[in-house]
Amino acid sequence: MLLHQHPQEKTDGVVESKQVLNMDGKGLNSVPESLAARGGLREISLYNNNLNSFPLQICTLKALQVLNISCNNIPAIPVDIAELSALRMLDLGHNQIDSIPAELGDLTHLEYLYLSNNKLKSLPETLSALRHLVYLNVTDNQLEDIPEAIFSLSTLEELRLYNNAITILPQSIGRLQQMQELHLMKNNIESIDKGIASLTKLRVLDISDNCLRQLPDEFCRLAQLTDVNFRFNQLSQLPDNFGELKNLQTLDLRANQLSALPDSFAELNQLKRLDLRWNNFSRLPEIVATLMARGCLVHI
């Protein structure tokens, strides 16, 4: 999200305008105190520097809408971040952050929040106040459960939680009824609650590299799904009503324990790519020939 609306100048590689300041990759250990006087700034990027703390000067910039301070060595976020009430995009990814202050919930205009590649084991309950959030990325952290606050984010359209230690996809997931993309790969998820059927707008689901043994029949009510990835799980069978996923275009079932496919697969008329490698088929399922005749690319 960029707000380049005014002419910019480059000084020593720093991109500047009255509204935009880009100091990416400058090896900075700190930022100038004079930054606090730049009250008209709407966008700051300090990506890929050597910052060991969050610059407090930034918290005085009340007009700021976009802040990228990813790829530094920041261990904590100050409570003063609540002063940035106009923020729409905040990227804190690839730092050393182990907790998020409750005051983050005061940033009620946030639409995009990146917390990936940190040391987070939980998120504050106040996160539920981010009533305009459409994108949340908490990948590569240490979450063992999906924080309850996430289920109150009724505007959320894309959630990325891959490479954590999550073990269950609970019933509460069904409260995220605007969700279009859900990325949960590389966790320890053993089961999916039937509440997932409430995600009627879900188009993309990636739950690869987990420990799934079965799917609830209700999963097949997700009629808008186009891309599903279940590779590297422990699925031994699929629901008989799998063919209800009429819009499915890409399905990856690689490296499971399947020995047969349900007859309803014949109803997957939109399927363009199917991966069945590394399963337990003793012979080629008959439905595969039907799918290939329709132009579906099948890997087996």
Secondary structure, 3 states (H helix, E strand, C coil): CCCCCCCCEEECCEEECCCEEECCCCCCCCCCHHHHHCCCCCEEECCCCCCCCCCHHHHHCCCCCEEECCCCCCCCCCHHHHHCCCCCEEECCCCCCCCCCHHHHHCCCCCEEECCCCCCCCCCHHHHHCCCCCEEECCCCCCCCCCHHHHHCCCCCEEECCCCCCCEECHHHHHCCCCCEEECCCCCCCEECHHHHHCCCCCEEECCCCCCCCCCHHHHHCCCCCEEECCCCCCCCCCCCHHHCCCCCEEECCCCCCCCCCHHHHHCCCCCEEECCCCCCCCCCHHHHHHHHCCCEEEC
